């Protein structure tokens, strides 16, 4: 396989063995942002759930209240705060100017979702992101407060004697 231009050679979008391989195409097209037949709200919900779930850990385990009994609650509130800030940024991006930029088809993503790159679609995406992010953070908070995961959270936070 050689490196060739996807469409116009002056644009600089090249089909390489990395971005045009079967694995890369299958992986990226299976992500919620590019999966076919999803509404913008559902795309935002799935992406927000992943972000909320994974942002909870750093806030709860390495935050300033990590050695107190309020570490998980502070992590939950900090995650919800960051997800809210990110949602405001998504909303600003979607309403500024003419709206979000439409991604043209390329070597990896042959059919980008057209309904996402409108002002209304982006607003639905942002609201789904907020709901999913808060739900993902709440699920991580609940999971870390269970009897099975709680000792692991204490060990990760620096408390070696779990009682």
MIPA-204429 format. One record per residue: residue number from 1; x negated, y negated, z negated of N, C-alpha, C in turn; chain. Coordinates in pm, whole numbers, plus 50000, padded with zeros to 5 digits. Example, Ala and Ser with C-alpha at 12.3 -4.5 7.8 and 13.67 -1.06 7.14 Angstrom:
2
n, n.xx, n.yy, n.zz, ca.xx, ca.yy, ca.zz, c.xx, c.yy, c.zz, chain
1, 48681, 50569, 49220, 48770, 50450, 49220, 48680, 50330, 49220, A
2, 48715, 50225, 49292, 48633, 50106, 49286, 48710, 49997, 49213, A
***
This chain:
163
n, n.xx, n.yy, n.zz, ca.xx, ca.yy, ca.zz, c.xx, c.yy, c.zz, chain
1, 49916, 50116, 50000, 50000, 50000, 50000, 49911, 49877, 50000, A
2, 49946, 49781, 50081, 49867, 49659, 50091, 49945, 49543, 50034, A
3, 49877, 49432, 50019, 49940, 49310, 49971, 49992, 49234, 50092, A
4, 50124, 49212, 50096, 50187, 49143, 50209, 50280, 49035, 50154, A
5, 50305, 48931, 50234, 50402, 48830, 50188, 50544, 48888, 50193, A
6, 50627, 48845, 50098, 50765, 48893, 50093, 50846, 48833, 50206, A
7, 50841, 48703, 50223, 50917, 48638, 50330, 50826, 48537, 50399, A
8, 50823, 48416, 50352, 50742, 48310, 50409, 50602, 48317, 50349, A
9, 50497, 48336, 50430, 50362, 48349, 50372, 50311, 48222, 50306, A
10, 50370, 48106, 50335, 50324, 47982, 50273, 50379, 47963, 50133, A
11, 50477, 48043, 50091, 50537, 48029, 49958, 50446, 48088, 49851, A
12, 50375, 48194, 49882, 50286, 48256, 49786, 50349, 48369, 49709, A
13, 50465, 48417, 49751, 50530, 48531, 49687, 50483, 48657, 49760, A
14, 50398, 48734, 49693, 50336, 48849, 49756, 50393, 48979, 49700, A
15, 50403, 49078, 49786, 50441, 49213, 49744, 50313, 49290, 49717, A
16, 50285, 49315, 49590, 50164, 49385, 49550, 50200, 49525, 49503, A
17, 50102, 49612, 49484, 50134, 49745, 49430, 50195, 49741, 49290, A
18, 50176, 49632, 49216, 50232, 49623, 49082, 50378, 49579, 49087, A
19, 50407, 49468, 49155, 50544, 49416, 49150, 50638, 49483, 49249, A
20, 50591, 49560, 49342, 50681, 49626, 49436, 50681, 49778, 49419, A
21, 50624, 49828, 49310, 50627, 49972, 49286, 50765, 50014, 49238, A
22, 50794, 50142, 49250, 50924, 50193, 49209, 50947, 50172, 49060, A
23, 50845, 50195, 48977, 50860, 50178, 48833, 50893, 50034, 48796, A
24, 50821, 49939, 48854, 50845, 49797, 48824, 50986, 49756, 48866, A
25, 51027, 49797, 48985, 51161, 49762, 49033, 51268, 49824, 48945, A
26, 51253, 49952, 48910, 51354, 50020, 48829, 51360, 49959, 48689, A
27, 51244, 49928, 48630, 51241, 49871, 48496, 51305, 49733, 48492, A
28, 51263, 49644, 48581, 51314, 49507, 48578, 51461, 49499, 48620, A
29, 51503, 49582, 48714, 51643, 49579, 48755, 51735, 49642, 48651, A
30, 51681, 49715, 48553, 51762, 49771, 48445, 51776, 49677, 48327, A
31, 51701, 49567, 48324, 51713, 49469, 48217, 51848, 49397, 48227, A
32, 51902, 49350, 48114, 52034, 49285, 48118, 52038, 49161, 48207, A
33, 51929, 49093, 48225, 51931, 48973, 48308, 51956, 49005, 48455, A
34, 51919, 49123, 48500, 51931, 49158, 48641, 52021, 49277, 48669, A
35, 52072, 49343, 48566, 52157, 49460, 48586, 52284, 49419, 48659, A
36, 52322, 49491, 48764, 52442, 49451, 48839, 52570, 49476, 48759, A
37, 52672, 49403, 48794, 52809, 49415, 48741, 52820, 49382, 48592, A
38, 52737, 49293, 48541, 52753, 49242, 48405, 52796, 49096, 48413, A
39, 52885, 49057, 48324, 52924, 48916, 48318, 52813, 48836, 48250, A
40, 52807, 48705, 48274, 52704, 48625, 48206, 52714, 48633, 48054, A
41, 52836, 48642, 48000, 52853, 48654, 47856, 52791, 48783, 47804, A
42, 52812, 48892, 47875, 52756, 49022, 47834, 52603, 49021, 47845, A
43, 52551, 48955, 47948, 52406, 48944, 47961, 52348, 48870, 47840, A
44, 52410, 48758, 47804, 52364, 48681, 47689, 52378, 48758, 47559, A
45, 52487, 48835, 47547, 52509, 48915, 47426, 52398, 49017, 47407, A
46, 52364, 49090, 47513, 52259, 49193, 47502, 52122, 49131, 47475, A
47, 52090, 49024, 47545, 51959, 48959, 47524, 51952, 48897, 47385, A
48, 52062, 48836, 47341, 52065, 48777, 47208, 52052, 48881, 47098, A
49, 52117, 48997, 47115, 52106, 49103, 47013, 51961, 49147, 46996, A
50, 51891, 49164, 47106, 51751, 49206, 47097, 51667, 49098, 47029, A
51, 51688, 48973, 47065, 51608, 48865, 47005, 51639, 48849, 46856, A
52, 51765, 48851, 46820, 51801, 48838, 46679, 51747, 48951, 46594, A
53, 51754, 49072, 46648, 51707, 49188, 46573, 51556, 49181, 46551, A
54, 51480, 49148, 46653, 51335, 49149, 46640, 51278, 49023, 46577, A
55, 51351, 48913, 46577, 51302, 48792, 46510, 51322, 48798, 46360, A
56, 51412, 48882, 46312, 51438, 48890, 46169, 51314, 48936, 46092, A
57, 51244, 49035, 46141, 51129, 49094, 46071, 51020, 48995, 46036, A
58, 50968, 48919, 46132, 50863, 48822, 46096, 50908, 48718, 45995, A
59, 51033, 48673, 46003, 51080, 48574, 45907, 51096, 48635, 45768, A
60, 51145, 48757, 45760, 51170, 48818, 45629, 51040, 48869, 45566, A
61, 50950, 48925, 45645, 50832, 48990, 45588, 50715, 48893, 45570, A
62, 50701, 48795, 45658, 50587, 48704, 45647, 50628, 48562, 45612, A
63, 50756, 48540, 45582, 50803, 48407, 45548, 50755, 48361, 45411, A
64, 50780, 48236, 45377, 50732, 48184, 45249, 50799, 48248, 45127, A
65, 50915, 48310, 45142, 50983, 48375, 45031, 50967, 48527, 45035, A
66, 50860, 48575, 45097, 50842, 48718, 45119, 50827, 48799, 44991, A
67, 50780, 48742, 44884, 50759, 48816, 44760, 50871, 48793, 44659, A
68, 50981, 48737, 44705, 51094, 48713, 44615, 51209, 48806, 44653, A
69, 51311, 48803, 44571, 51429, 48885, 44600, 51515, 48825, 44710, A
70, 51483, 48702, 44751, 51560, 48634, 44856, 51495, 48644, 44993, A
71, 51396, 48730, 45009, 51323, 48737, 45134, 51412, 48775, 45251, A
72, 51496, 48875, 45233, 51579, 48917, 45346, 51686, 48814, 45379, A
73, 51742, 48748, 45279, 51841, 48644, 45304, 51776, 48524, 45372, A
74, 51657, 48487, 45329, 51585, 48377, 45394, 51550, 48414, 45538, A
75, 51512, 48540, 45562, 51484, 48586, 45697, 51607, 48580, 45786, A
76, 51722, 48618, 45728, 51847, 48611, 45804, 51882, 48467, 45841, A
77, 51873, 48377, 45745, 51907, 48237, 45770, 51808, 48172, 45868, A
78, 51680, 48205, 45855, 51581, 48149, 45946, 51602, 48201, 46088, A
79, 51638, 48328, 46101, 51663, 48384, 46233, 51786, 48321, 46296, A
80, 51891, 48303, 46218, 52011, 48237, 46271, 51980, 48093, 46310, A
81, 51896, 48026, 46233, 51855, 47890, 46268, 51778, 47885, 46399, A
82, 51683, 47978, 46417, 51606, 47980, 46541, 51693, 48018, 46660, A
83, 51782, 48114, 46643, 51872, 48152, 46751, 51962, 48034, 46788, A
84, 52004, 47957, 46690, 52086, 47838, 46718, 52007, 47733, 46796, A
85, 51881, 47713, 46758, 51796, 47618, 46830, 51774, 47666, 46974, A
86, 51749, 47795, 46992, 51730, 47849, 47127, 51857, 47837, 47209, A
87, 51973, 47852, 47146, 52100, 47837, 47217, 52120, 47693, 47263, A
88, 52083, 47597, 47179, 52092, 47457, 47219, 52000, 47432, 47338, A
89, 51881, 47489, 47335, 51787, 47474, 47448, 51843, 47537, 47575, A
90, 51905, 47653, 47564, 51969, 47716, 47681, 52081, 47628, 47735, A
91, 52159, 47570, 47647, 52268, 47483, 47690, 52216, 47358, 47760, A
92, 52110, 47300, 47707, 52051, 47181, 47770, 51996, 47217, 47908, A
93, 51932, 47332, 47920, 51879, 47374, 48050, 51991, 47394, 48151, A
94, 52104, 47448, 48106, 52214, 47475, 48197, 52291, 47352, 48240, A
95, 52290, 47247, 48158, 52368, 47128, 48193, 52284, 47016, 48252, A
96, 52154, 47021, 48240, 52069, 46914, 48292, 52062, 46920, 48445, A
97, 52067, 46807, 48506, 52053, 46798, 48651, 52165, 46869, 48725, A
98, 52127, 46948, 48822, 52225, 47020, 48903, 52256, 47157, 48847, A
99, 52198, 47192, 48735, 52222, 47323, 48674, 52100, 47411, 48686, A
100, 52116, 47538, 48647, 52001, 47629, 48652, 51956, 47659, 48794, A
101, 51827, 47684, 48809, 51772, 47716, 48940, 51808, 47859, 48979, A
102, 51853, 47876, 49101, 51889, 48007, 49152, 51762, 48078, 49196, A
103, 51744, 48198, 49146, 51626, 48276, 49184, 51649, 48340, 49320, A
104, 51559, 48319, 49415, 51576, 48386, 49544, 51537, 48533, 49534, A
105, 51590, 48617, 49622, 51548, 48758, 49622, 51399, 48767, 49652, A
106, 51333, 48863, 49589, 51190, 48881, 49615, 51158, 49030, 49618, A
107, 51030, 49064, 49605, 50986, 49203, 49619, 51034, 49289, 49502, A
108, 51054, 49232, 49387, 51092, 49309, 49270, 51243, 49307, 49247, A
109, 51303, 49190, 49249, 51447, 49173, 49226, 51511, 49141, 49361, A
110, 51575, 49241, 49420, 51631, 49221, 49554, 51768, 49156, 49552, A
111, 51840, 49163, 49438, 51974, 49107, 49430, 51994, 49038, 49296, A
112, 51942, 48914, 49280, 51961, 48844, 49152, 52107, 48808, 49133, A
113, 52155, 48804, 49008, 52296, 48777, 48984, 52333, 48632, 49019, A
114, 52429, 48617, 49107, 52468, 48483, 49152, 52555, 48413, 49048, A
115, 52635, 48489, 48972, 52726, 48426, 48877, 52655, 48369, 48755, A
116, 52533, 48411, 48728, 52460, 48360, 48612, 52405, 48220, 48638, A
117, 52370, 48191, 48762, 52302, 48066, 48792, 52397, 47956, 48836, A
118, 52509, 47943, 48764, 52600, 47831, 48778, 52612, 47765, 48641, A
119, 52665, 47645, 48636, 52678, 47578, 48506, 52772, 47655, 48414, A
120, 52884, 47703, 48469, 52979, 47779, 48387, 52920, 47913, 48344, A
121, 52851, 47981, 48435, 52788, 48109, 48401, 52679, 48093, 48296, A
122, 52602, 47985, 48308, 52496, 47963, 48210, 52553, 47928, 48073, A
123, 52666, 47857, 48070, 52731, 47826, 47942, 52783, 47954, 47876, A
124, 52839, 48045, 47956, 52882, 48174, 47903, 52762, 48254, 47851, A
125, 52652, 48250, 47925, 52531, 48320, 47884, 52482, 48267, 47749, A
126, 52481, 48134, 47733, 52432, 48073, 47609, 52521, 48109, 47491, A
127, 52652, 48109, 47510, 52741, 48144, 47398, 52727, 48292, 47362, A
128, 52711, 48378, 47463, 52687, 48519, 47435, 52553, 48541, 47365, A
129, 52453, 48461, 47402, 52321, 48472, 47338, 52332, 48437, 47191, A
130, 52407, 48331, 47157, 52419, 48293, 47017, 52491, 48400, 46936, A
131, 52600, 48450, 46988, 52675, 48553, 46917, 52592, 48681, 46902, A
132, 52525, 48722, 47007, 52440, 48841, 47000, 52321, 48822, 46908, A
133, 52260, 48704, 46911, 52145, 48678, 46824, 52182, 48680, 46678, A
134, 52295, 48620, 46643, 52340, 48622, 46503, 52381, 48763, 46462, A
135, 52446, 48836, 46551, 52484, 48974, 46521, 52364, 49066, 46507, A
136, 52264, 49048, 46592, 52142, 49128, 46582, 52066, 49101, 46454, A
137, 52062, 48974, 46413, 51995, 48938, 46287, 52072, 48996, 46169, A
138, 52204, 48989, 46172, 52284, 49044, 46063, 52269, 49195, 46054, A
139, 52259, 49261, 46169, 52239, 49406, 46168, 52102, 49442, 46111, A
140, 51999, 49367, 46148, 51865, 49392, 46093, 51865, 49365, 45943, A
141, 51931, 49260, 45897, 51942, 49230, 45755, 52009, 49345, 45681, A
142, 52119, 49395, 45736, 52190, 49508, 45675, 52101, 49632, 45672, A
143, 52032, 49658, 45781, 51946, 49776, 45789, 51833, 49769, 45688, A
144, 51775, 49651, 45670, 51664, 49636, 45575, 51710, 49642, 45429, A
145, 51839, 49628, 45404, 51887, 49637, 45267, 51934, 49777, 45230, A
146, 51925, 49872, 45322, 51963, 50010, 45290, 51856, 50076, 45205, A
147, 51892, 50183, 45138, 51800, 50251, 45047, 51685, 50319, 45122, A
148, 51704, 50351, 45247, 51599, 50420, 45323, 51494, 50322, 45373, A
149, 51536, 50206, 45421, 51443, 50111, 45484, 51386, 50011, 45383, A
150, 51455, 49985, 45275, 51412, 49885, 45178, 51271, 49909, 45122, A
151, 51232, 50032, 45088, 51094, 50052, 45044, 50990, 50021, 45151, A
152, 51023, 50048, 45276, 50930, 50017, 45384, 50914, 49867, 45403, A
153, 51022, 49794, 45383, 51016, 49648, 45394, 50929, 49592, 45283, A
154, 50940, 49648, 45162, 50857, 49601, 45051, 50710, 49630, 45076, A
155, 50680, 49747, 45129, 50541, 49780, 45161, 50487, 49687, 45270, A
156, 50568, 49660, 45374, 50524, 49571, 45480, 50507, 49428, 45429, A
157, 50582, 49390, 45326, 50570, 49257, 45267, 50455, 49241, 45170, A
158, 50387, 49349, 45136, 50270, 49339, 45050, 50290, 49393, 44910, A
159, 50406, 49445, 44880, 50431, 49504, 44749, 50404, 49653, 44760, A
160, 50295, 49701, 44701, 50254, 49840, 44719, 50319, 49934, 44619, A
161, 50363, 49883, 44508, 50428, 49970, 44410, 50579, 49957, 44426, A
162, 50637, 50052, 44496, 50781, 50050, 44523, 50849, 50125, 44411, A
163, 50938, 50057, 44340, 51009, 50124, 44231, 51157, 50114, 44249, A
***
